């Protein structure tokens, strides 16, 4: 772990007891994150993106078995950290923006009480100072009449305003790491763009590292420094955003990119690409490439252990050393 590395994860695995055996929800996840960097974890629903973030925050259910070779945040070993240590980190040095603010905000408490709670818990400040900080952050995230908003309840705000409140709440203690779990899912396109621009500006201003979890590659292309493509609980391709988008090496990454319109390339009215089939079950023994049942280039060797190809930092997990198939043949 280098001096400027904030978060290091090696071989993170999450197993969940299921009726027919064990669900291997997350398998062998590796990544690093430096201060000021944005890492986007992208993939279909159910691929394990949110579970990975909850594992980092120590918010998994008691039935989920978490294991890893390394899971270190700055100088703290998250694998052996006590409950007291994790409570001191959450909302303080590590903060999370959840998918749906209406289910994350407590309907029985005012916006002001919920904003000030983290600061009062983690900092030696009075209520007046905490209220001042809450008003400051509400204004920073673009909420007008911030002072009067503190007395309102979540149901009195629109979806866009509630999401901005969640962002302000996560930033109350100026965390080192911000995890944004699909923060724009429930918002319209205009508000989505505003929220994403706001997150990028705030992370740069505060020199925070951010993990952005999404299924939208268009979002990733605009904000990410690094990309981790996740499929069926496993990272199939990782690397800096530009190389991954310019020359995707895994068939799944290429399939995702074909599903979105390309400016200047996709003709108006043209059909977008699709990925046939469904995600396989992860209950019981999971061997070989999980994508092989949906891949047009699958071979018998795909049933065996899959090597990691490419050079650090752009790597992919595929039996084909050249990235499955040349782009010319794939698009022919």
C-alpha positions as CSV (number, residue, x, y, z in Angstrom):
1,X,0.0,0.0,0.0
2,X,1.6,3.3,-1.2
3,X,1.6,6.5,0.9
4,X,-1.1,8.1,-1.3
5,X,-3.4,5.0,-1.4
6,X,-6.5,5.6,0.7
7,X,-8.2,2.3,0.2
8,X,-6.8,-1.1,-0.7
9,X,-8.9,-4.2,-1.3
10,X,-7.6,-7.7,-2.1
11,X,-9.6,-10.8,-2.7
12,X,-12.8,-9.6,-1.2
13,X,-15.4,-12.4,-1.0
14,X,-19.0,-12.4,0.3
15,X,-21.0,-15.6,0.8
16,X,-24.6,-15.7,1.8
17,X,-26.4,-18.9,3.0
18,X,-29.3,-19.8,0.7
19,X,-31.9,-22.5,0.5
20,X,-30.0,-24.6,-2.0
21,X,-26.5,-24.0,-0.6
22,X,-24.3,-20.9,-0.5
23,X,-24.7,-17.8,-2.7
24,X,-21.3,-16.6,-3.8
25,X,-22.4,-13.0,-4.2
26,X,-19.0,-11.4,-4.5
27,X,-15.8,-13.3,-5.5
28,X,-12.2,-12.2,-5.5
29,X,-12.6,-8.4,-5.7
30,X,-9.3,-6.4,-6.0
31,X,-8.9,-2.6,-6.3
32,X,-7.0,0.4,-5.0
33,X,-8.2,4.0,-4.6
34,X,-6.1,7.1,-4.0
35,X,-7.1,10.4,-2.5
36,X,-8.9,12.6,-5.0
37,X,-9.7,9.7,-7.4
38,X,-13.1,8.6,-8.6
39,X,-13.6,4.8,-9.1
40,X,-16.8,3.8,-10.9
41,X,-18.0,0.2,-10.3
42,X,-20.4,-0.6,-13.2
43,X,-22.5,-3.6,-14.0
44,X,-26.0,-5.0,-14.3
45,X,-28.4,-5.1,-11.3
46,X,-27.5,-8.0,-9.0
47,X,-23.8,-8.1,-9.9
48,X,-22.7,-7.3,-6.4
49,X,-21.9,-3.6,-6.6
50,X,-23.9,-2.5,-3.6
51,X,-22.8,-5.5,-1.5
52,X,-19.2,-4.5,-2.1
53,X,-19.8,-1.0,-0.8
54,X,-21.7,-2.3,2.2
55,X,-18.8,-4.6,3.0
56,X,-16.5,-1.6,3.0
57,X,-18.8,0.3,5.4
58,X,-19.3,-2.7,7.7
59,X,-23.0,-2.7,7.1
60,X,-23.6,-6.3,6.0
61,X,-26.1,-8.5,7.7
62,X,-25.0,-11.0,10.3
63,X,-25.6,-14.0,8.0
64,X,-23.2,-12.7,5.3
65,X,-19.7,-14.1,5.6
66,X,-17.1,-11.6,4.6
67,X,-13.5,-12.6,3.9
68,X,-10.5,-10.9,2.2
69,X,-6.7,-11.0,2.1
70,X,-6.5,-7.2,2.6
71,X,-9.2,-4.6,3.2
72,X,-7.4,-1.5,4.5
73,X,-8.6,2.1,4.8
74,X,-5.7,4.4,5.3
75,X,-4.0,3.0,8.4
76,X,-7.0,1.0,9.6
77,X,-7.6,-2.8,8.9
78,X,-11.3,-3.0,8.2
79,X,-11.2,-6.8,8.6
80,X,-10.3,-6.6,12.3
81,X,-11.7,-3.2,13.2
82,X,-14.0,-3.3,16.2
83,X,-17.6,-2.1,16.1
84,X,-16.5,1.0,18.0
85,X,-13.9,1.8,15.4
86,X,-16.3,1.3,12.5
87,X,-18.9,3.6,14.2
88,X,-16.2,6.2,14.5
89,X,-15.4,5.9,10.8
90,X,-19.0,5.8,9.4
91,X,-20.3,9.3,8.7
92,X,-17.0,10.7,9.7
93,X,-14.1,9.5,7.5
94,X,-16.2,7.2,5.4
95,X,-19.7,8.3,4.1
96,X,-22.3,6.8,1.9
97,X,-25.1,8.2,-0.3
98,X,-27.7,5.5,-0.7
99,X,-29.9,4.8,-3.8
100,X,-33.2,6.0,-2.5
101,X,-33.2,9.0,-0.1
102,X,-36.9,8.5,0.9
103,X,-36.0,5.2,2.5
104,X,-32.7,6.4,3.9
105,X,-34.0,9.6,5.6
106,X,-36.0,9.1,8.8
107,X,-39.6,10.4,8.2
108,X,-40.0,11.1,11.9
109,X,-37.1,13.7,12.2
110,X,-36.6,17.0,10.5
111,X,-33.9,17.5,7.9
112,X,-32.0,19.7,10.3
113,X,-31.8,17.1,13.0
114,X,-30.6,14.4,10.6
115,X,-28.0,16.7,9.1
116,X,-26.6,17.8,12.4
117,X,-26.5,14.3,14.0
118,X,-23.2,13.2,12.4
119,X,-21.4,16.4,13.3
120,X,-22.6,16.3,16.9
121,X,-21.6,12.7,17.2
122,X,-18.1,12.9,15.6
123,X,-17.0,16.5,16.4
124,X,-16.9,18.5,19.6
125,X,-19.3,21.3,18.4
126,X,-22.5,22.7,19.8
127,X,-25.9,22.8,18.1
128,X,-25.4,26.3,16.9
129,X,-22.2,25.4,15.1
130,X,-23.7,22.2,13.7
131,X,-26.7,24.2,12.4
132,X,-24.4,26.7,10.7
133,X,-22.5,23.9,9.0
134,X,-25.8,22.3,7.9
135,X,-27.0,25.5,6.3
136,X,-23.6,26.0,4.6
137,X,-23.7,22.6,3.0
138,X,-27.4,22.8,1.9
139,X,-26.4,26.0,0.1
140,X,-23.4,24.4,-1.3
141,X,-25.5,21.6,-2.8
142,X,-27.8,24.1,-4.4
143,X,-30.8,24.2,-2.0
144,X,-32.3,27.7,-1.6
145,X,-33.7,29.1,1.6
146,X,-31.5,26.6,3.4
147,X,-32.3,27.9,6.9
148,X,-36.0,27.3,6.5
149,X,-35.4,23.8,5.1
150,X,-33.9,22.5,8.3
151,X,-37.4,22.5,9.9
152,X,-38.9,20.5,7.2
153,X,-39.5,16.7,7.0
154,X,-38.3,14.4,4.1
155,X,-41.9,14.0,2.7
156,X,-42.1,17.8,2.2
157,X,-39.2,17.8,-0.3
158,X,-39.0,16.7,-3.9
159,X,-36.8,13.7,-5.0
160,X,-34.1,16.0,-6.2
161,X,-34.0,18.0,-3.0
162,X,-33.9,14.8,-0.9
163,X,-31.0,13.6,-2.8
164,X,-29.2,16.9,-2.3
165,X,-29.9,16.6,1.4
166,X,-28.3,13.1,1.4
167,X,-25.2,14.5,-0.3
168,X,-25.0,17.3,2.3
169,X,-25.4,14.8,5.1
170,X,-22.6,12.6,3.7
171,X,-20.3,15.7,3.6
172,X,-21.0,17.1,7.1
173,X,-17.7,15.8,8.5
174,X,-15.7,16.2,5.2
175,X,-15.0,12.5,4.8
176,X,-11.9,11.1,3.1
177,X,-14.0,8.5,1.2
178,X,-17.5,9.1,-0.3
179,X,-19.4,6.1,-1.6
180,X,-22.3,7.0,-3.9
181,X,-24.5,4.1,-4.6
182,X,-26.5,4.9,-7.8
183,X,-27.3,8.4,-6.4
184,X,-29.3,9.5,-9.5
185,X,-31.4,6.4,-10.1
186,X,-34.8,7.9,-9.0
187,X,-34.2,11.4,-10.6
188,X,-35.0,12.8,-14.0
189,X,-32.3,13.4,-16.6
190,X,-31.9,17.1,-15.9
191,X,-31.5,16.6,-12.1
192,X,-29.2,13.6,-12.7
193,X,-26.7,15.8,-14.6
194,X,-26.8,18.5,-11.8
195,X,-26.2,15.9,-9.1
196,X,-23.3,14.3,-10.9
197,X,-21.7,17.6,-11.6
198,X,-22.2,18.6,-8.0
199,X,-20.5,15.4,-6.7
200,X,-17.5,15.8,-9.0
201,X,-17.0,19.5,-8.0
202,X,-17.3,18.7,-4.3
203,X,-14.9,15.7,-4.4
204,X,-12.3,17.9,-6.2
205,X,-12.9,20.8,-3.8
206,X,-12.5,18.6,-0.7
207,X,-9.9,16.2,-2.2
208,X,-12.1,13.2,-1.4
209,X,-11.9,9.8,-3.0
210,X,-15.2,8.6,-4.4
211,X,-16.6,5.2,-5.3
212,X,-19.5,5.8,-7.8
213,X,-21.7,2.7,-8.2
214,X,-23.8,2.8,-11.3
215,X,-25.1,0.7,-14.3
216,X,-24.9,3.8,-16.6
217,X,-21.7,3.8,-18.7
218,X,-22.5,7.3,-20.0
219,X,-22.2,8.6,-16.4
220,X,-19.0,6.7,-15.9
221,X,-17.4,8.3,-19.0
222,X,-18.1,11.8,-17.7
223,X,-16.9,11.5,-14.1
224,X,-14.6,8.5,-13.5
225,X,-10.8,8.3,-13.3
226,X,-10.9,4.5,-13.0
227,X,-13.5,1.9,-14.0
228,X,-14.2,-1.5,-12.5
229,X,-16.7,-3.6,-14.6
230,X,-18.5,-6.2,-12.5
231,X,-20.4,-9.2,-13.6
232,X,-21.9,-12.0,-11.5
233,X,-20.0,-11.0,-8.4
234,X,-16.6,-10.7,-10.1
235,X,-14.6,-7.9,-11.6
236,X,-14.1,-8.8,-15.3
237,X,-12.2,-5.6,-16.4
238,X,-10.5,-2.8,-14.5
239,X,-8.4,0.2,-15.6
240,X,-8.3,3.9,-16.2
241,X,-11.5,5.1,-17.8
242,X,-10.1,6.3,-21.1
243,X,-8.3,3.1,-22.1
244,X,-11.3,1.0,-21.0
245,X,-13.7,3.0,-23.1
246,X,-11.3,3.4,-26.1
247,X,-10.3,-0.3,-26.2
248,X,-12.6,-2.5,-24.0
249,X,-11.0,-6.0,-23.8
250,X,-13.7,-8.1,-22.1
251,X,-16.8,-9.3,-24.2
252,X,-19.1,-8.1,-21.4
253,X,-17.6,-4.6,-21.4
254,X,-18.0,-4.5,-25.1
255,X,-21.6,-5.6,-24.8
256,X,-22.4,-2.9,-22.3
257,X,-20.9,-0.2,-24.6
258,X,-23.0,-1.5,-27.5
259,X,-26.1,-0.9,-25.4
260,X,-25.6,2.9,-25.3
261,X,-25.7,5.4,-28.2
262,X,-22.3,6.7,-29.2
263,X,-22.2,10.4,-30.1
264,X,-21.3,10.8,-33.8
265,X,-21.4,7.0,-34.4
266,X,-25.0,5.8,-33.7
267,X,-27.4,6.8,-36.4
268,X,-30.7,8.2,-35.4
269,X,-33.3,5.5,-35.1
270,X,-30.8,2.7,-35.2
271,X,-31.2,-0.3,-32.9
272,X,-28.9,-0.4,-29.9
273,X,-27.1,-3.6,-29.0
274,X,-28.3,-6.1,-26.5
275,X,-26.7,-8.8,-24.3
276,X,-28.8,-12.0,-24.7
277,X,-29.5,-14.4,-21.9
278,X,-29.6,-14.0,-18.1
279,X,-27.1,-13.8,-15.3
280,X,-26.3,-17.4,-14.1
281,X,-27.1,-18.6,-10.6
282,X,-24.2,-18.1,-8.1
283,X,-25.5,-20.7,-5.7
284,X,-23.2,-23.7,-5.2
285,X,-19.9,-24.3,-7.2
286,X,-19.0,-21.4,-9.5
287,X,-16.3,-22.3,-12.0
288,X,-14.9,-20.7,-15.1
289,X,-16.2,-17.6,-16.7
290,X,-19.7,-16.7,-15.5
291,X,-20.3,-14.8,-18.8
292,X,-19.7,-17.8,-21.0
293,X,-23.4,-18.7,-21.4
294,X,-24.1,-15.2,-22.9
295,X,-20.8,-14.8,-24.8
296,X,-20.7,-15.3,-28.6
297,X,-17.0,-16.2,-28.4
298,X,-17.2,-18.8,-25.6
299,X,-14.9,-21.9,-25.9
300,X,-14.7,-25.1,-23.9
301,X,-11.7,-23.6,-22.0
302,X,-14.0,-20.9,-20.6
303,X,-15.3,-23.6,-18.2
304,X,-11.9,-23.7,-16.5
305,X,-10.0,-21.2,-14.3
306,X,-9.9,-17.8,-16.1
307,X,-6.5,-16.0,-16.2
308,X,-6.1,-12.3,-15.7
309,X,-4.8,-10.7,-18.9
310,X,-3.3,-7.3,-19.7
311,X,-0.9,-5.1,-17.8
312,X,-1.5,-3.1,-14.7
313,X,-3.6,-0.9,-14.4
314,X,-5.7,-2.1,-17.4
315,X,-6.5,-5.8,-16.8
316,X,-9.3,-8.1,-17.9
317,X,-10.3,-11.7,-17.0
318,X,-10.7,-13.7,-20.2
319,X,-9.2,-16.8,-21.8
320,X,-8.5,-14.9,-25.0
321,X,-5.2,-13.0,-24.7
322,X,-6.2,-10.4,-27.3
323,X,-9.4,-9.4,-25.5
324,X,-11.8,-12.1,-26.8
325,X,-11.8,-11.0,-30.5
326,X,-10.7,-8.1,-32.6
327,X,-13.0,-5.1,-32.7
328,X,-13.1,-5.4,-36.5
329,X,-14.4,-9.0,-36.4
330,X,-16.8,-8.3,-33.5
331,X,-18.6,-5.4,-35.3
332,X,-18.5,-7.1,-38.7
